Amino acid sequence: RIYVRSSYQHIHNSYKNYLLEKYSVASVNSVLSSLNSFFSYMEWFDLRVKTVKVQRQIFASDDKELTKSEYERLLKAAGDKKNERLYLLVQTICASGIRVSELKYVTVEAIRLGQAEINCKGKRRKVFLPNTLCKALKKYAQAQKIKSGTVFITKNGNPLDRSNIWSDMKKLCMTANVSEKKVFPHNLRHLFARTYYSLQKDIVRLADILGHSSISTTRIYTQENGEIHRQQIQKLGLLRC
């Protein structure tokens, strides 16, 4: 029996290595989990394979995370195109950290109060809107003759949906010289989280602001790119070579 188990282990490792050469770790673990479920159903417990353990990534990928300078270029591009709605929408998400699906709660009534009451995923929370942003949104609403309800709406008066916003943001990429991979609404929320955490260092408060139930989720949002980590390590002063 010991010999049989050893043989199984050898086959498992060979098969796992074969998968790792061809697929991502996530895909490999998905395949192995499916096999393990089948083996358990058949009661072939000796055939089950251990999934690949992956250390949690401690920094964000440079080619995916939006930087503050890139954000500024996107704003300039929106301004140059005279797209005031998009210009203010991008700032609203990035300055408040709300989800794109929560934009509908940024209403005329909310900007008068300086805060929006968000009802998302069965949870209610208040999101404060900066005074400067409220003034700009109030002026925009008056110019667009929006007297009540959601500020960011289509020509038919319906709240903008994710596809509208996504499409409009992508049109800024070439002018702003920012990779399309980085330009989507949720990345603005990530930029808010990283900027807030870099100043306040309060991940519990940040989790509340973002509406996260788990701080583990918030930690993903606060990851900075590898170059910043490299600079921090170099500043430790532990080298004398």
FENURUR-V381205 format. One line per field, one symbol per residue. burial: 1 if it has 24 or more other C-alpha atoms within 12 Angstrom, else 0. A space follows every 50 residues. Layout:
burial = ???
This chain:
burial = 00000000000100010000000000010011001000000000001110 10000000010001111101101111110000011111111111111111 11111111111101111100000001111100110111011000000001 11100000110001110111111001011101111111111111111000 00100110111100000111111110000000000000000
